[in-house]
Amino acid sequence: MHNSALTPPVPLPTASALAEILDRVRSRSPLVQCLTNIVVAPWTANVLLAAGAAPAMVDNPHEAASFAAVADGILVNLGTPTEETARAMRLTVAEAAESSTPWVLDPVAAGGLAWRTALAFDLLERNAPAIVRGNASEILALSGGRGGRGVDSSDSPEAALPAALDLARRSGTVVAVSGPVDHLTGGGSVVRIANGHPVMTRVTGVGCALGALMAATSGVTEDALLASAAATAILTVSADRAARTSALPGSFAVALLDELALLTPEGLEAEVALSAAAGASA
């Protein structure tokens, strides 16, 4: 029988630990394979480059699996799946298991559309991802909820927290619920990050790019909760900075890329609005 008293507690992320992850991304430039949607592919690549990672948009079934063996992290995003990309995703996830490559699932619009919802469950069953990142409605859908309105959430991260805890425990993954306050959990702890700006929701692909950043940070640490928190902090602190000078969507998108490139580990540590609690329950 499992004896929880003998299990060492999982260290909760600190601001200094998040800063260290940013430093590692800058110095190691992790190679991130992105099987993502056609709406956001260039934006996602630019976000990764600005943060210091190396993007590779290898998403066809002839090459995706072999590339997964050499990637440092993988993003699987279900924004615009086709039969061909779905096949590539299945092959990639299988190879990730063989190669021990961390991967991130972004179940875009899960719950609202049956085929992609089934694909999300299929991928989860084939090989549990290091991180599942989605909005509240998408996370609820993976626990049997109805999903949101297309890619938009109709639920709050707080409302989705019990479902996130349940999914994390069942699948052995970290679940990151994006929203005004991001909630991240490995099933036994909850980390909250309160940075970010409402204009982020008016630029397509910001959430999708966050999944890619999580794949990048997963490539420099084996601690998936730390990786998800670091990626969230990197993006949202940069967004706070960008919104100070550019609160309209077009100029904000450019400013966000600039602030990602300018962000230092010291700046991240000083500005992240982080809170964490161990022993969370549904």
N, C-alpha and C positions, 0 to 999 in steps of 0.2 A: 504494500500500500504506500502511496506517495505521502511523505511526511513533510508538510509545508514548513515545519519548524526548522528543518535541516536545509531548506532551500535558501540560498543567500538572496537578499533583496536586490532587485534590479536597480542600479543607480539611475536616478532621475536626471534628465538633462539640466544643465546649468547654463547661464549666459556665457561663461567662459568656455564651456565645452562646445557650444554652438559656434563660437568664434574660432575655435581650433578646427572645426570641420570646414569652415570657409577657407582657412589657411591651407588645409590639405587639398581642397579643390583647386585653389590657385596654383599650388606647387606641383600637383600630380596630373592635372588636366584629365580627369577620368573620361574614358571613351564611352559614350552613351548611345546605344542603339534605340532608335525611336520608330515604333510601328504606330503611327499616329494618324490623325485625320487630315484630309486635304485642305480643310479650312485654315488650319493652324500650323502646318509644317514649317514654313519659312520663319514665322514668329518664334516657334519653339526652338528652332536652330539658333536664332539670334539671341534668345534669352540664355541658352546654354553657353554660347560663345562669350557673351557679356559677363557671365558669372565665372568663367574660366574653364569650363568643360569643353569637350570635343564632341559635337553631334555627328551622328551617322544615320541617315534616314533609309535604312535597309529594311524594306518591308515586303519583298516578294518571296514566294515560297521556294524559289530556286536558291536563294542566298541567305535568307534570314536565319536559318538554323545554324549554318556554319559561322555566320558572323556573331551569333550569340555566344559562341565558344570563346571568342576573343574580347568581347565587350566587357567593360567594368560594371555596367549596369544597363538595364533594359526598361523601356517604357512600352506598355501595351495599352493603347487608348482606343476606345470603341466608338469614337465620334462619327465616323463614316465607314463602317465596315462593309466589305464586299466578300463574295465567296472566296476570292483569291487571297485577300488580306486575312480573312478568318483562318484559312488554311496555314498561311505563314505564321499567324499568331500561335496556332496549336503546335506547329513544329518548333517555333522559337521557345515556347514555354517548356516543351519536353527537353530541348537541348539545355535550357537554363538549369533544369534539374540535374542533368548529367554533368554539367560544367560548374555547378554551384555558383552560377551567376545570379546576383539578386535582381529581381524584376518587380516592377510596380504596375498594378492594374488600375486604370482609370475607367470605371464603368459608365461612360457618358450616356445619359438618358435611360439607364437601366430602370426597369419597372414600367415605363411608358410604352416600350416597344418590345414585342415578345421575342423576336429572333435574337436581337443583341443581348437581351436579358438571359436567354438560354446559353448564348456564347459565353457570357460572363461566368455563369455557374460552371460551364464545362471547363473553362480555363482554371477556375479556382480548384476544381476537383483534380485536375491533371497535376498541378504543382502549385502549392500555396505560395503566393507572392510574398515578398518581404513587406510590402506596403500596399494597402488598398486606399486610394485617394479619391474622394468624391464629394459632391455636395450632400446636404442632409437627406434629400429625397432619394438620391441614388443609393446611399448607404442603407436607408430604410428598405429600399426595394430588394437588396440582397438578403434581407431578413424577412421577406414576404410582404413588404409594403407595396403601395400602389405606384411609387415613383412620382416625378414632378411633371411640369409642363415642358416637354422637350428637354432641353439642357438646363432649364431653370429649376431652382429648388422652390418648393412650396412649403417647406418645413425648416425649422431652425436647427442649428447644430445641437443645442441643448435637448431638443425633442428627439434627436437621432442618437443621443449618447447611449441609451440602453441597448439599441440595436448595434451600435459600434462595439460596445463591450462584448456583446454576444457573438458577433462575427469574429472579433479578434480571438476570443477564447475557442470558438469552434474550429477556426481555420489556422490558428497558430500564426497570425499575421498582425502587423500593426495597422490600425485603421485611422485614417486622417480625414476628419470631417471639416470641410472648408466653409467659412461663413464670416460674419462680422467679427466673431471671436472664433478662431480655429481651435477645434478639440481633437486631440490625438491620444490614442490609447493602444497599449499592448494587451489589454484585457484585465490588467491589475492596477494600472496607474493611468491618470489622466493628466495631460499637459495642455495648457491653454496659452495661446498666443494672441494678444489683442491688438497687434499692429495691423496696418492696412487702411485703405481708403475706399469709399463707395464708388469712385470713378473706375476702379478695377473691374467692376461688373459691366462697364460700358465699352471695354476693349476686348474683342473676341480673342479667346485663347489664353487668357491669363491663368485660369485654373488648369488648363491642359499643360501649359508650360511649367506649372508648379509640380505636376507629376513627373515631368522630365528632370527637373531639379532634384526631386527625391531620388530618381534613378542615379543621378550624378553623385549625390551625397552618400547613397548606399554603396557606391563604388569605392569609398574611402573609409568606411567604418562598417563593422559587422553588427553594430547596435542599430536596429531598424527604427526604434523610437527616437534615438538621437538623430539619425539621418533625416527622418520626416520632420522633426522639429527644426533642425538646422535649415533645411530647404525652405520651410514655411517662413522662418525668420528672415532669411536672406531676401526672399521675394517681398515680404510685407514691409520690412524696414525700408527697403529700396523704394517701395510704393509710397510710403509716408513721405520720404524725401522728395520724390518726384512731384507729388501732389502739392507741395508747398509753392512750387513755381508754375505748375501746369495742371490745372484741375479740369481741363477739357480733354475729351478722349484722344484726339489726334496728337496734340503736343504731349500729353501725358505718356502715350506709348513710347515716343522717342525719349522722353526724359527718364522713363523707367529703365530702358536699356542703358542709358548713360549712368544712372545711379547704381545699377547693378555692377557696372564696370568700376565705378568709383568706390564702392563700399569696401571698407577695410574690416579686418577682424575686430579691431578696437572699436570702430563705430558700431558694428553689430552688437558687440557686448554691451555697449553703453545705452543703446536705444531699444533693444528688444523688450517688449512688455510680456514677460514670461511668468507663468505661475504653474505649479505642479503639485500633485497630491498622490501619495501612494495608497494602495488598498482601496481603490474606487470600487463601487458596486453599482449594479443596475438599479 
